[in-house]
Amino acid sequence: MATLFQAVFAGVNPAIDVIDTIMSALAPAIAGWLPDGTFRAVIIDGVLAGVAGTLVFVPQIAVLFLGIAILEDTGYLARTALLMDRLLGRVGLPGTAFVPLLSSFACNVPGIMAARTMQSPSDRLVTILIAPLMSCAARLPVYAMVTAAVFAGTPPILGFLSVGGLLITGMYLLGLLLALIVATVLRRTIARGPRSPLLLELPPYRLPRWRDVVGVVGQRVWRFCRDTGTIIVALTVILWALMSYPSTPLPPAQQATLEAAVAVATDTTSRDRASAALASAQSAHVLEHSAAGRIGHWIEPLIAPLGFDWRIGIGLVGSFAAREVLIPVMGRVYGRGDARTGADADSEAYQDDVGHSMVRISHMTPLVGIALMVFFAVAMQCMSTLAVIVRETGGWKWALFALTYLNVLAWVLAFAARRIGLAFGLS
């Protein structure tokens, strides 16, 4: 199981990098064939970004279901369920919930899809609803950015324990503890009923039938691309529109000043820097006055008790595309360049730049940083996860329920974390 987890978590990175490289090269190539204007922006920044957001999950889903199919065909998966049944039974779940929850630490999307192996509809529903509480890999860049920005100068505890490392570990444990608590509550309320007995036949160990394994993997990957992918693309286009319109130009005085800096540049390096500053200012201004920016201003009174300002509010709206998108979106808000994706957005230098901009401009203190980490550890900030819940539960009912309860719970816990910290004199 550790090998399967590592394969889903890190082993597929080369394949994901290949997909990122191909999509990054495809975007400018397609853009060159399209006329400049709204249509090209919709295709490149909306549809193509949604397709990329779908394909990037394919390696993880393929590896996950390859591993599950092999374990199931060899006879081991039934034994795993038996081993975990007593522990998970204390919160009302069968042992078959172990694989979906474990897989969700890598990514909630394949983890939720792995719940298909569960036979009881109520057990499967509870597992799907608590899977987003597992701290997936997409949360890690946010944790790393916050801890590097506000705890970089904090001395280690006991001389060797990094405060940032302890906080990140705490976020993982927080999600796991909340999942067990929520599962207990759900089993006694909306999924009430006797615990499903674990009735299974322990098959003999045998070599997997590779034709069957490949067939299962191909079928499930195709269904994900066909069904869930269409929802992801649609939501991506909507989110792009919210972050791009209405398109408000820079004030004339600021535009003239930045254009003058480009005009007076005497060498290529200076001209490139001035042009980048102009593009960053334009991008930040458009985002601030877009529909998403206005939503950020509207929700500021709601998130102010958490220590967040309207800028972080825009980040919360934009990061619904995917949790790690908080970093490039905040980069645009603070004028650190256009939103970046792939390895560029994951670079330590870029994260450090954005994080320190949040400290300087939004006055993010260590306590506010902790509240932001808690919020992201719990909240539903991933439209791909939402889309796959819609697909796996057959409608929007449970997806909207998960979106509501997770975000409300995230607000309450982030508020509690900040108030407790203030009570102890932290800032």
Salt bridges, closest charged atoms under 4 A:
ASP36 OD1 - ARG40 NH2 2.86
ASP73 OD1 - ARG209 NH2 3.16
ASP85 OD1 - ARG195 NH2 2.63
ASP123 OD1 - ARG187 NH1 3.10
ASP212 OD2 - ARG209 NE 3.00
ASP227 OD1 - ARG226 NE 2.94
ASP227 OD2 - ARG391 NE 2.79
ASP309 OD2 - ARG311 NH1 3.21
ASP344 OD1 - ARG340 NH1 3.36
ASP352 OD1 - HIS356 ND1 3.10
ASP353 OD2 - ARG336 NE 3.01
GLU392 OE2 - ARG116 NH2 2.69
GLU392 OE1 - ARG124 NH2 2.81
